[in-house]
Amino acid sequence: MSAVAPLAEVFTSFQGEGPLVGVRQLFVRVRGCDLTCRYCDTRAARQLTGACRVEQQAASGDWLELPGSLTAEEVLSAAGLDVTAESPTRPLPLHSMALTGGEPLLYPDFALSLAQAARRLGLGAYLETAGHRPEELEAVIGAFDYVSMDFKLASTLQVPVPAERFVHSYEVAQKTQVWLKMVVTGDTCACEVAEACAALAQVSPRGPLILQPVTPLDCGLPAPNPAKLHELYEAAASFLEDVRVIPQCHRLLGIL
């Protein structure tokens, strides 16, 4: 029986974070998360129940509601991709399929199935994960071409996660193309960033690490000012070779 996962939405948009910012992707957002990020910007996806909405045409606002739990093939078919094709075809100009959340690694069987199905269609497979579930990442890593992995600073979580979990995931992710993301706020301490980066550098000093200024929205956390960003950058760059500051560009563009 094909693996399923509770899904929140499926849509086509431009990647708004990290070194692949600007590429066009099919986004598949799962429901459910086991973390407590103080800056969460996808709170609706934390609910495990509800329909899966599928945008019929990019940026149209025309949504079709489907049952909340779908197989990989049902997801891709709903997005207009021909899953019956015997050879890779890309009827839509897409760079890759991005599996996001919520936390996709709550459903490793579904993540593996979806990545494999995307690859059969000639699409790259892109995983966005919080980086705290290394065992599940190990189970799926071979199916993904790109991994965008968070390092959640303890100060940004209501319930902190041991740093060793993120470091272990970074080690696992060395098997594919990986980059790190660290959301920082106006209250983030340079010493906390330095400590995290020192631990990551023991695995690989290459990075890249994306310092992502928090998008305030309604989370109540202040964004770092320019001076703070320079301070945090210098703390990270003391240990990692490739550090970049990139905001949530899709927020700036006003797109999904």
C-alpha positions in Angstrom: 0.0 0.0 0.0 1.3 3.4 -1.0 2.5 5.7 1.8 0.3 8.7 2.6 0.7 11.8 4.7 -1.6 14.5 6.0 -1.2 17.5 3.6 -2.0 21.1 3.9 -1.4 22.5 0.4 0.2 22.0 -3.0 1.2 24.9 -5.2 3.7 26.3 -7.6 5.8 29.2 -6.7 9.4 30.5 -6.4 11.8 29.4 -3.7 12.1 32.2 -1.3 14.9 31.0 1.0 18.4 29.9 0.8 21.0 29.6 -2.0 18.3 28.4 -4.5 16.2 31.5 -4.0 14.3 32.3 -7.2 14.0 28.8 -8.7 10.5 27.7 -9.6 9.2 24.7 -7.7 6.2 22.6 -6.9 5.7 22.9 -3.2 4.1 20.1 -1.2 3.4 21.1 2.4 2.7 18.4 5.0 0.7 18.9 8.2 2.1 18.4 11.6 5.2 19.5 13.5 6.9 18.4 16.7 8.8 21.7 17.4 7.8 24.9 19.1 9.4 27.7 17.1 8.6 31.1 18.5 8.6 32.6 15.0 6.5 29.9 13.3 5.0 31.3 10.0 3.0 28.2 9.0 0.9 27.7 12.1 -2.1 26.4 10.1 0.1 23.5 8.9 0.6 22.4 12.6 -3.0 21.1 12.6 -3.1 17.4 11.6 -6.6 17.4 10.2 -8.1 19.4 7.4 -8.4 19.3 3.6 -5.4 19.6 1.3 -5.8 22.7 -1.0 -4.3 22.5 -4.4 -3.8 25.7 -6.5 -5.0 25.0 -10.0 -2.8 27.6 -11.7 0.2 29.4 -10.2 -0.7 32.6 -8.4 -4.3 32.3 -9.5 -5.8 31.9 -6.0 -8.0 29.2 -7.5 -7.9 26.3 -5.0 -9.3 22.8 -5.2 -9.8 21.0 -1.9 -8.9 17.3 -1.8 -8.9 14.8 1.1 -6.2 15.7 3.5 -4.2 12.4 3.2 -2.8 11.6 -0.3 -0.2 9.3 -1.8 2.7 10.7 -3.8 1.1 9.8 -7.1 -2.1 11.6 -6.1 -0.2 14.7 -5.1 1.6 14.9 -8.4 -1.4 14.1 -10.4 -3.4 16.9 -8.6 -0.6 19.3 -9.6 -1.1 18.5 -13.2 1.9 16.1 -13.7 1.6 12.9 -15.7 2.6 10.2 -13.3 1.9 7.5 -15.9 4.6 8.7 -18.3 7.2 6.0 -19.1 10.0 8.5 -19.6 10.7 11.8 -17.7 8.5 14.7 -18.8 8.1 18.2 -17.4 4.9 19.7 -18.7 5.5 22.7 -16.4 8.8 24.6 -16.3 9.9 23.5 -12.8 13.3 23.2 -11.2 12.3 20.8 -8.6 9.7 19.5 -6.1 10.0 21.0 -2.6 8.7 19.0 0.3 8.1 21.3 3.2 5.9 21.6 6.3 5.3 21.4 9.1 8.0 18.8 9.4 8.2 16.3 6.4 10.4 13.8 8.3 7.4 12.9 10.5 6.4 10.9 7.4 9.7 9.3 6.1 7.9 6.7 4.0 5.8 9.4 2.2 8.9 11.6 1.8 10.8 8.8 0.2 7.9 7.9 -2.1 7.3 11.5 -3.2 11.0 12.2 -3.9 11.3 9.0 -6.0 8.1 9.9 -7.9 9.4 13.4 -8.6 12.7 12.1 -9.9 10.9 9.7 -12.3 9.2 12.9 -13.7 12.6 14.5 -14.3 12.3 16.9 -11.3 14.9 17.4 -8.6 13.8 16.5 -5.1 14.2 19.2 -2.5 13.7 18.6 1.3 13.2 21.3 3.8 13.6 20.0 7.3 14.1 21.3 10.8 17.1 19.1 11.1 16.3 17.5 14.4 15.4 14.0 13.1 18.6 12.5 11.9 17.4 8.9 12.0 14.5 9.6 9.6 16.8 11.8 7.4 19.2 8.8 7.1 16.3 6.7 5.8 15.4 9.1 2.9 18.6 11.0 2.2 19.5 9.0 -1.0 16.3 10.1 -2.7 16.8 13.8 -2.3 19.0 16.1 -4.4 18.9 19.1 -2.1 18.5 19.4 1.7 17.7 22.7 3.3 18.3 22.0 7.0 17.6 24.2 9.9 19.6 24.7 13.0 17.1 25.9 15.6 18.8 28.0 18.2 17.6 27.3 21.7 16.6 30.9 22.1 14.1 30.7 19.3 12.3 27.6 20.6 9.8 27.4 23.4 11.1 23.9 24.1 14.7 23.6 23.1 16.1 20.6 21.2 19.6 19.2 22.0 22.1 20.8 19.6 23.6 17.3 19.0 20.4 16.4 17.0 21.1 19.1 14.4 24.8 18.3 14.2 24.0 14.7 13.6 21.5 15.6 10.8 24.2 17.8 9.2 26.5 14.8 9.2 23.9 12.6 7.6 23.1 15.3 5.0 26.7 15.4 3.7 25.6 12.6 1.4 23.8 15.1 -0.8 23.8 18.9 -1.5 23.0 20.5 1.8 22.9 24.0 3.3 22.1 25.2 6.8 19.5 27.8 7.8 19.5 29.6 11.1 16.7 32.1 11.9 18.1 35.0 13.9 16.3 37.8 15.7 17.2 41.1 17.3 17.7 39.2 20.6 19.9 36.5 19.2 23.3 36.4 21.0 26.5 36.1 18.9 27.9 33.6 21.4 24.9 31.3 20.7 25.6 31.4 17.0 29.3 30.9 17.5 28.7 27.8 19.7 26.4 26.3 17.1 28.7 27.0 14.2 31.7 25.6 16.1 29.9 22.3 16.5 28.8 22.2 12.9 32.3 22.9 11.7 33.5 19.7 13.3 31.4 17.9 10.7 32.2 20.2 7.8 33.3 23.9 7.8 32.1 24.4 4.2 28.5 25.3 4.9 26.9 27.2 3.4 25.0 28.7 6.3 22.1 31.1 5.7 21.5 33.5 8.5 17.8 34.4 7.9 16.5 37.5 9.7 13.2 36.7 11.3 10.1 38.1 9.5 8.3 39.8 12.3 4.7 39.2 11.1 2.7 38.6 14.3 5.3 36.5 16.2 6.4 39.5 18.3 10.1 38.8 17.8 12.2 41.8 16.6 14.2 41.5 13.4 17.9 42.1 13.8 19.2 45.5 12.8 22.2 45.9 10.4 24.7 46.1 13.2 23.3 42.9 14.8 23.5 41.1 11.4 27.2 42.0 11.0 27.8 40.8 14.6 26.1 37.5 14.0 27.8 37.1 10.6 31.2 37.5 12.1 30.4 35.0 14.8 29.4 32.4 12.3 32.2 33.1 9.8 34.7 32.5 12.5 33.9 28.8 12.1 32.2 28.3 8.7 33.7 29.2 5.3 30.4 30.2 3.5 28.0 32.3 5.5 25.3 34.4 3.8 22.5 36.7 5.0 19.2 36.1 3.0 15.8 37.1 4.2 12.5 35.4 3.3 12.3 36.7 -0.3 8.9 35.3 -1.0 7.6 37.6 1.8 9.1 40.6 0.1 7.5 39.6 -3.2 4.1 38.9 -1.7 3.9 35.4 -3.0 3.3 32.0 -1.5 
